[in-house]
Amino acid sequence: MKLFPDGEKVFEVISRYDDLLALEEKEDYEPGDTLALIVPFLVLHDISENDISTLAAKASLTGGAADLIYQLEVDGWKVFCISTSYQQFALHITHKLGIYSHRVACTTFPLNQFRNSLTNEESDLIKQAEQDILSLHPPDDDDRVKKALGSFYWEKLPKTGIGTAMQQVKPTGGRRKVAALNKFAEANNQPLSEWAVVGDSITDVRMLEAVDEAGGLAIAFNANEYALPPATMSLASTSIDDLREVLNTWQKSQRNGAEKLIKQKERVGGTGDTKNFHWIAGRKDLDDIIQTHKRLRRQVREDAGKLG
C-alpha cells in the first residue's frame, strides 16, 4: 500500500476495520481478510503482481530465520509456511528460506486480471472511498470507521464488478489457517499434537488455539495482544533462532520437557533484545509480557508491528 500516496494511512484504517470485524465475528469473515479489503485500492492505483514480487525480492528476513529453518531440516524436521500473504510475496520469501512451494499455503491473488476490468464509474467510487477513509486517519473512532467502511464494502461495492472480483480473494487467515494446517497434518500423517506452530497476530489465533488444545506447541513470537493468550509459550526476540533449543527439547520430551526448559529460561531472564521466554499456558496476567512483545514486535517488524 506504500507504493501509492497515502496508501499507508488507508491501510491503517482498513486494518483497524479488519480487527473490528474479526472481533465481532462477522459471518464469513476471517482475520486477515484485510488483503481482500485493500484490493480496490491496489487496482485503482495500478499496482501489479510484479510490484508485489519486487517487494518480496527486496524484503529482509527475520533475524535467525534462515539458520533456524536450515538446521531444523538437517535435524529431520519438515518445515511449512501458512501465510496470509499474497502468493506473489509468500512464495518469494519461502524460496529464500528454503521451504518447498508444496509446503506453503498462502493467498491466491489474480491481481492483474482485476486491473484489466476496472471501469470509470468504479474508479470514481473507489476514489471517493479513499478520501473518506483518509478523513478517518488515525483510526481512533471505531464507530465512525465501522459506519463509513461498512457502507462502502457491504452496500456500494458489491453492486460493482470489482466488488464481485474482490469476493474471489480468500486470504489464508483464521479458520483457513487451521484448514491448511489440518491438510498438511493429514498429508503427513501427523496429528496436531505432534506439531509446533509459530504465530504473531490475530490471523494466527485459531491455529495457535488448535495446536495448544491438541497438546502440541503453540509459540507466540513477537506477538500482539491477540496472539499471546492462546499460545503455549512465547518468545520476544530479534532472533527467531532462539527457538532452536526449545524445539529440540520439545521433539525429545514433548510438552513437559519444553515447559521445564522455558520456565528455567524465564527465571534466568532474557538478554535485552533476545531470549525473552515465557510459559503462557495457564497464565492469567499477561500485561508485562505483552509490553515486552510490543517493544520487540515494533523493532523487528517496524511499521507492520503497529498492526493487528
C-alpha positions in Angstrom: 0.0 0.0 0.0 3.0 2.3 0.4 3.5 2.2 -3.3 1.0 5.0 -3.8 0.5 8.3 -1.9 -1.2 7.9 1.5 -1.5 4.2 1.0 -0.1 3.5 4.4 -2.8 5.7 6.1 -5.5 4.0 4.1 -4.1 0.6 5.1 -4.0 1.5 8.8 -7.7 2.5 8.8 -8.7 -0.7 6.9 -6.6 -2.8 9.2 -8.4 -1.4 12.2 -11.7 -2.2 10.5 -10.5 -5.7 9.8 -9.8 -6.1 13.6 -13.3 -4.9 14.4 -15.0 -7.3 12.0 -12.9 -10.2 13.3 -13.6 -9.4 16.9 -17.3 -9.2 16.4 -17.1 -12.4 14.4 -18.8 -11.1 11.3 -20.3 -14.0 9.3 -18.0 -15.5 6.7 -15.2 -13.0 7.7 -11.8 -14.1 8.8 -8.9 -12.2 10.4 -6.6 -11.2 7.6 -9.3 -10.5 5.1 -7.7 -7.1 5.0 -5.9 -8.5 2.0 -9.3 -8.7 0.2 -10.4 -5.3 1.5 -7.4 -3.4 0.0 -7.9 -4.9 -3.5 -10.0 -1.9 -4.9 -7.2 0.5 -3.9 -4.4 -1.6 -5.4 -6.4 -1.8 -8.6 -7.2 2.0 -8.6 -3.5 2.8 -8.3 -2.5 0.3 -10.9 -0.4 -1.9 -8.6 0.6 -5.1 -10.4 1.6 -8.7 -9.4 5.1 -7.8 -10.5 5.2 -4.9 -8.0 4.4 -7.4 -5.2 7.1 -9.8 -6.3 9.6 -7.0 -6.5 8.8 -6.0 -2.9 9.3 -9.6 -1.8 12.7 -9.7 -3.5 13.8 -6.7 -1.6 12.3 -7.8 1.8 14.6 -8.7 4.6 14.2 -11.8 6.7 13.6 -12.0 10.4 16.9 -12.5 12.2 17.9 -16.1 12.6 15.1 -17.4 10.4 17.3 -18.9 7.6 19.7 -20.5 10.1 16.8 -22.0 12.2 15.0 -23.5 9.2 18.1 -24.9 7.7 19.1 -26.6 10.9 15.6 -27.9 11.5 15.6 -29.5 8.1 19.1 -31.0 8.8 17.7 -32.4 12.0 14.9 -34.2 10.2 12.0 -31.7 10.7 9.6 -30.8 8.0 9.0 -27.0 7.8 5.8 -25.5 6.4 4.6 -21.9 5.9 1.0 -20.9 6.4 0.8 -17.3 5.5 -1.9 -14.7 4.9 0.4 -13.0 2.4 -0.4 -12.9 -1.3 1.2 -15.8 -3.2 3.4 -13.4 -5.2 5.0 -12.4 -1.9 4.9 -15.6 0.2 6.4 -17.8 -2.5 9.4 -15.5 -2.9 10.1 -15.3 0.9 9.7 -19.1 1.4 12.0 -19.7 -1.5 14.7 -17.5 0.2 14.2 -19.7 3.3 14.4 -23.0 1.5 10.8 -24.0 2.1 9.4 -26.0 -0.8 6.4 -24.5 -2.5 4.3 -27.6 -1.9 4.7 -26.9 1.8 3.3 -23.4 1.5 -0.3 -22.2 2.0 -1.0 -18.6 1.1 -3.5 -16.3 -0.5 -4.2 -16.8 -4.3 -4.4 -13.4 -5.9 -5.0 -12.8 -9.6 -4.4 -9.0 -9.3 -3.5 -8.4 -13.0 -6.9 -9.9 -14.0 -8.7 -7.4 -11.7 -6.7 -4.4 -13.0 -7.9 -5.1 -16.6 -11.6 -4.9 -15.7 -11.9 -1.5 -13.8 -14.5 0.9 -15.2 -14.5 4.7 -14.9 -17.6 4.5 -12.6 -15.9 2.1 -10.3 -12.8 4.2 -10.3 -14.8 7.3 -9.1 -16.4 5.2 -6.4 -13.1 4.0 -5.0 -11.5 7.5 -5.2 -14.3 8.8 -3.1 -14.0 5.9 -0.6 -10.3 6.6 -0.4 -10.9 10.3 0.6 -13.5 9.2 3.2 -11.0 6.7 4.7 -8.2 9.3 4.8 -10.6 11.5 6.8 -10.7 8.8 9.4 -7.0 8.6 10.0 -5.7 8.0 12.6 -8.4 5.3 13.2 -9.3 6.2 16.8 -13.0 6.3 16.4 -14.3 2.8 15.9 -17.9 3.7 15.4 -17.0 6.1 12.5 -14.7 3.6 11.0 -17.4 0.8 11.1 -20.1 3.1 9.6 -18.0 4.6 6.8 -16.3 1.4 5.7 -19.4 -0.8 6.2 -21.3 1.4 3.8 -18.5 1.2 1.2 -17.7 -2.6 1.4 -21.1 -4.1 2.0 -23.6 -1.7 0.3 -21.9 0.1 -2.6 -19.0 -2.2 -3.7 -21.0 -5.4 -4.1 -23.0 -3.8 -6.9 -19.9 -3.4 -9.0 -17.6 -5.7 -11.0 -14.6 -5.0 -8.8 -16.7 -5.9 -5.8 -17.5 -9.3 -7.3 -13.8 -9.8 -8.1 -12.8 -8.9 -4.6 -15.0 -11.7 -3.2 -12.8 -14.2 -5.1 -9.9 -13.3 -2.8 -10.0 -15.6 0.3 -7.0 -14.7 2.5 -5.4 -17.5 4.4 -6.2 -16.4 7.9 -8.3 -17.5 10.9 -10.1 -20.8 10.2 -8.5 -21.0 6.8 -5.1 -21.3 8.5 -6.4 -24.1 10.6 -7.8 -25.8 7.5 -4.4 -25.5 5.8 -2.7 -26.9 8.9 -5.1 -29.8 9.0 -4.5 -30.5 5.4 -0.7 -30.6 5.9 -1.2 -32.8 9.0 -3.3 -35.3 7.2 -1.0 -35.4 4.2 1.9 -36.2 6.5 0.0 -38.4 8.9 0.9 -36.3 11.9 -1.8 -35.3 14.4 -1.8 -31.7 15.7 -0.3 -32.9 19.0 3.0 -33.5 17.0 3.2 -30.0 15.6 4.9 -26.9 16.7 3.5 -23.7 15.2 4.6 -20.1 15.4 2.3 -17.1 15.1 2.2 -13.5 16.0 -1.1 -11.8 15.2 -4.9 -12.0 15.1 -4.8 -14.2 11.9 -3.0 -16.9 13.9 -5.3 -17.1 16.9 -7.3 -20.1 15.8 -4.3 -22.0 14.6 -2.5 -21.4 18.0 -5.6 -22.5 19.8 -6.0 -25.7 17.8 -2.4 -26.8 18.4 -2.3 -25.9 22.0 -5.6 -27.7 22.7 -4.3 -30.8 20.9 -1.2 -30.9 23.1 1.2 -29.5 20.5 3.5 -26.5 21.0 1.9 -23.2 20.0 4.5 -20.4 20.0 3.8 -16.7 20.1 6.8 -14.9 18.6 7.0 -11.0 18.9 3.2 -11.3 19.2 0.4 -8.8 19.8 -2.3 -8.9 22.5 -4.4 -11.2 20.3 -1.9 -13.9 19.7 -0.4 -14.3 23.2 -3.4 -15.6 25.2 -4.0 -18.8 23.1 -0.3 -19.7 22.9 1.5 -22.4 24.9 4.7 -20.3 25.2 6.2 -17.2 23.8 9.4 -15.7 22.7 10.2 -12.0 22.3 13.5 -11.6 20.4 15.3 -10.0 17.5 16.3 -13.6 16.5 13.9 -16.5 15.9 16.8 -18.8 16.1 16.5 -18.6 19.9 13.8 -21.2 19.4 16.2 -23.9 18.3 17.0 -25.3 21.8 13.3 -25.2 22.7 12.2 -27.1 19.6 14.9 -29.8 20.1 13.8 -30.3 23.7 10.2 -30.5 22.7 11.0 -33.0 20.0 12.7 -35.3 22.6 10.4 -34.8 25.6 7.3 -33.1 24.3 5.4 -30.6 26.4 6.7 -31.5 29.8 10.3 -31.0 28.7 9.5 -27.8 26.9 7.7 -26.4 29.9 10.6 -27.2 32.2 13.1 -25.6 29.9 11.0 -22.4 29.3 10.3 -21.9 33.0 14.0 -22.2 33.7 14.9 -19.7 31.0 12.2 -17.4 32.3 13.8 -17.4 35.8 17.1 -16.5 34.3 15.5 -13.8 32.2 16.2 -12.5 28.7 19.4 -10.8 27.5 18.0 -7.4 26.4 16.5 -7.9 22.9 16.9 -11.7 22.8 15.7 -14.9 24.6 12.7 -13.3 26.4 10.9 -16.6 27.0 7.6 -17.1 28.9 5.4 -20.1 29.6 1.9 -18.9 28.7 -0.4 -22.0 29.2 -2.4 -21.5 32.4 -1.2 -17.9 32.9 -3.7 -15.2 33.6 -1.7 -11.9 33.8 0.0 -11.2 30.5 0.3 -7.4 30.7 4.1 -7.2 31.3 4.7 -9.9 28.6 2.5 -8.0 26.1 4.6 -4.9 26.7 7.9 -6.8 26.0 6.5 -8.3 22.9 5.1 -5.0 21.7 8.5 -3.3 22.0 10.3 -6.1 20.1 7.5 -6.5 17.6 7.8 -2.9 16.6 11.6 -3.1 16.5 11.7 -6.3 14.3 8.6 -5.6 12.1 8.9 -1.8 12.0 5.7 -0.2 10.7 3.9 -3.6 10.4 4.4 -4.1 14.1 1.7 -1.4 14.8 -1.0 -3.6 13.1 -3.2 -6.3 14.5 
